Amino acid sequence: MAEPAKTDGPLDRAFAIVGHIASQTKAVSVAEIAQALALPLPTAHRLIGNLEERGLLQKALGTKRYVVGNQLVTLSAKVIGAAFRTARRHAVLRAVAGEIGEQCEIGVVRDNVVTYVDSVRVSQPQGLQFNPGEAAPLHCTSTGKIYMSRLPEKAREKLCNALALTKYTDNTVVDRDRLMQVLAETRQRGWAKTNEEFVKGVVGCAVPIVSPDRDLIACLGVSVPVARVSFAELDHFIAPLQKAAALLSETILQADDDHKGDRVE
């Protein structure tokens, strides 16, 4: 059934188109977009063309159907990063880092890599440190595993087949069938762990940060030297990480109460 936008302004319609395409699990045609949003077909063509010119939408490879564009993906990651760097949300990150005594970081997925948008360090670095702006692979990080595990099975398999499964350590999972099994286990469990898979001597875990609709926004994770925390002992971090992730989920779409607009650099 068509779901017309609340207003008829061009900007409202453009946002409705972007929102509709972003919510789909496969590429969609102009006709399908027009029908879903109750837009005249010429209007849909014009607006989609404008969005495509600006890199906010793009055609799926070899088709005339549309998916989100690279510029939109980059912008969305920046927006999420800015939202998490407000004083109140950074305080949540600092509190959980203090509770578990390890650096905590928030990561998002952009262009099929994990990008870290905020972090708090509670002691001198002794292991792998993910700082804002740094990137890491999907297949051997906890955040990457969570992202991949939440995809529909066919999309998950397609992404596994498309990724270059680089072997960073002896523990890196590079067999695609085994990776699919790990992702299925991660999906069932709801959180992820890594056992010296990206950097030798470093283990880590992460939990999802979700929207009110249970869509994945980002992940909250920790990476520590195995000499200090064993792979099995990571399980003790999950409960405090989940508690902090729930607080972040509650506040991510809310304005700061103090209205100061302070940003943590």
Sequence and secondary structure as in RCSB ss.txt:
>XXXX:A:sequence
MAEPAKTDGPLDRAFAIVGHIASQTKAVSVAEIAQALALPLPTAHRLIGNLEERGLLQKALGTKRYVVGNQLVTL
SAKVIGAAFRTARRHAVLRAVAGEIGEQCEIGVVRDNVVTYVDSVRVSQPQGLQFNPGEAAPLHCTSTGKIYMSR
LPEKAREKLCNALALTKYTDNTVVDRDRLMQVLAETRQRGWAKTNEEFVKGVVGCAVPIVSPDRDLIACLGVSVP
VARVSFAELDHFIAPLQKAAALLSETILQADDDHKGDRVE
>XXXX:A:secstr
     SS  HHHHHHHHHHHHHT SS B HHHHHHHHT  HHHHHHHHHHHHHTTSEEE TTSS EEE HHHHHH
HHHHHHHHHTBHHHHHHHHHHHHHHTS EEEEEEETTEEEEEEEE  S   S    TT EE STTSHHHHHHHHT
S HHHHHHHHHHS     STT    HHHHHHHHHHHHHHSSEEEESSSSTTEEEEEEEEE TT  EEEEEEEEEE
TTTS TGGGHHHHHHHHHHHHHHHHHTTS  TT    B  
